[in-house]
Amino acid sequence: MADLFDLKGKVAIVTGASSGLGVQFAKALARHGANVAIAARRLEKLESVKVDIEKLGVKCLAIKCDVSKSEDIKNTVSRVKEYFGTIDILVNNAGIGMAGPAEEQSDELWETMMSVNLNGAYYFAREVGKIMIEKRYGKIINIGSIHSTVAMKDLPITAYCTTKGGLEMLTKALANEWAKYNITVNAIGPGYFPSEMTEDVLSNKDFLEYINSRCPMGRPGRDGELDGALIYFASDASSYTTGQLLTVDGGWTTI
């Protein structure tokens, strides 16, 4: 059974891997044997993450990449393919979160959210998908949110919810198109976890109390509690699972 989760010899790309969940995802893949390419805008932070990953006994390539720019994505995929020879796993983790009343949102804020959270995921999947289609194998994991399916009372995050809801349908549509190539496309929907993006809200006592009262398990997620979902979707354990959003939220979306 353990062999189902073995990623030895596989090559993975993790976007948004300079901090937070991206770092955790990259390390989880490495601990299961995958060589990892990490991509983000802050190269100096990536280099630090690379050192930690290589200590786990795998190869790691750090690449500066702005996921809102399709040319950056094409160049990144090309470099990973040249360096490792192939790509087996893509984790579309890069994302931003900005709040504001819908009636006051600027065109710039809306378009920035779409470019990073949704367009970037599609462009990466498109470029990596070409390689996976040719080899008739691939694992794509999109990092959505509980806000892929629900909004939140008194928190004006229409743009964010729209991008994460769109990511769920991108997951389903790509899964449908690429199943014939033995490519699975799935998504993880985290609840509130400690990360650079959630640092401000989780440090707010009132907001943290609200999260705890809203979540059946009464707390935010902890480091490592997304690893199981990630490795399942990245490994052959999920060979017959595609087009799914797995929410890891302490029961948040049950009520």
DRENGU-39469 format. One record per residue (C-alpha): x, y, z; residue in three letters. Coordinates in steps of 0.25 Angstrom, whole numbers, plus 5000, padded with zeros to 4 digits. Example, Ala and Ser with C-alpha at 12.3 -4.5 7.8 and 13.67 -1.06 7.14 Angstrom:
2
504949825031Ala/505549965029Ser/
***
This chain:
255
500050005000Met/501150105003Ala/501650094989Asp/500450164984Leu/500950294990Phe/502350274986Asp/502850394977Leu/504250354975Lys/504750394961Gly/503550484959Lys/503750634955Val/502850734961Ala/502650884959Ile/502050964971Val/501751114969Thr/501651214979Gly/502751134987Ala/503451244993Ser/502651245006Ser/501451185013Gly/500751065008Leu/501551064995Gly/502751035004Val/502050925011Gln/501550864998Phe/502950864992Ala/503550795004Lys/502450695005Ala/502650654991Leu/504150644993Ala/503950555006Arg/503250454997His/504350454987Gly/504050554976Ala/505050654970Asn/504450794971Val/504450914963Ala/504051034972Ile/503551164965Ala/503151304970Ala/503451444969Arg/504451454980Arg/505651384976Leu/506451404989Glu/505351334997Lys/505351224987Leu/506851204989Glu/506651185004Ser/505551085001Val/506351004991Lys/507450985002Val/506450925011Asp/505850835000Ile/507150784996Glu/507450735010Lys/506350635008Leu/507150564997Gly/506550614984Val/506850714973Lys/506250854974Cys/506250964963Leu/505851104968Ala/505251194957Ile/504751334957Lys/503351344951Cys/502251444951Asp/501051354949Val/500251474943Ser/501151474931Lys/500951364921Ser/502351374915Glu/502951354929Asp/502151234931Ile/502551174917Lys/504051204920Asn/503951134934Thr/503251014928Val/504351004917Ser/505451024928Arg/504850914936Val/504750814925Lys/506150844920Glu/506750824934Tyr/505950704939Phe/505550644925Gly/504050634928Thr/502950684937Ile/502050594944Asp/501350674955Ile/500850824955Leu/500350894968Val/499651024964Asn/499851084978Asn/500151234974Ala/499151334979Gly/498751464985Ile/497651504994Gly/497051644994Met/495751695001Ala/494851814998Gly/493351844996Pro/492951794982Ala/492351934978Glu/493652004981Glu/494651904975Gln/495551964964Ser/495751904950Asp/497251884954Glu/496951804967Leu/495951714959Trp/496851684948Glu/498051664957Thr/497351554964Met/496851494952Met/498251494946Ser/498951434957Val/497951334963Asn/497251284951Leu/497951324938Asn/499251274944Gly/498751144948Ala/498151124934Tyr/499451164927Tyr/500351074935Phe/499350954933Ala/499350984918Arg/500850984916Glu/501050864926Val/499950794920Gly/500550794906Lys/501750714912Ile/500750624920Met/499950594908Ile/501150554900Glu/501550454911Lys/500150414914Arg/500350434929Tyr/500150554938Gly/499650604952Lys/499150744953Ile/498750794966Ile/498050934967Asn/498051004981Ile/496651054982Gly/495951094995Ser/494751075004Ile/494351204996His/494251124983Ser/492951084988Thr/492451184999Val/492651335002Ala/492751385016Met/491851475024Lys/492351615027Asp/493651595019Leu/493551655005Pro/494351564996Ile/493551554983Thr/494751564974Ala/495551454982Tyr/494251364983Cys/494151374968Thr/495551334965Thr/495451214974Lys/494151174969Gly/494651184954Gly/495851104959Leu/494850994963Glu/494250994949Met/495550994942Leu/495950874950Thr/494650804945Lys/494750844931Ala/496250804929Leu/495950674936Ala/494950644926Asn/495750684914Glu/497050614918Trp/496550484925Ala/496750414911Lys/498250454913Tyr/498350384927Asn/498450524933Ile/497750554946Thr/497350694950Val/496850714964Asn/496750824974Ala/496950844989Ile/496150944996Gly/496850995009Pro/496051055021Gly/496851165028Tyr/498351125030Phe/499551205035Pro/500251265023Ser/500751395019Glu/499451425012Met/498651395025Thr/499651455035Glu/498851585037Asp/497451525039Val/497951415048Leu/498651515057Ser/497351585058Asn/496751535071Lys/495351565067Asp/495451505054Phe/496151375059Leu/495051365069Glu/494051375058Tyr/494751265050Ile/494851175062Asn/493351195065Ser/493051165050Arg/493851045049Cys/493250915055Pro/494650875059Met/494851005066Gly/496251045060Arg/496951085048Pro/497750975041Gly/499150935045Arg/500450925037Asp/500450785030Gly/498950765030Glu/498950785015Leu/500050685012Asp/499150565012Gly/498250625001Ala/499350674993Leu/500150544993Ile/498850464990Tyr/498550554977Phe/500050554973Ala/500250404974Ser/499650274967Asp/498750254979Ala/497850354972Ser/497950284958Ser/496350284957Tyr/496050414964Thr/495950534955Thr/495150664954Gly/494950674969Gln/495150784980Leu/495550724993Leu/495250835004Thr/496150815016Val/495450915026Asp/495150855039Gly/493650845035Gly/493550985031Trp/492750955018Thr/491750855025Thr/490950975031Ile/
***
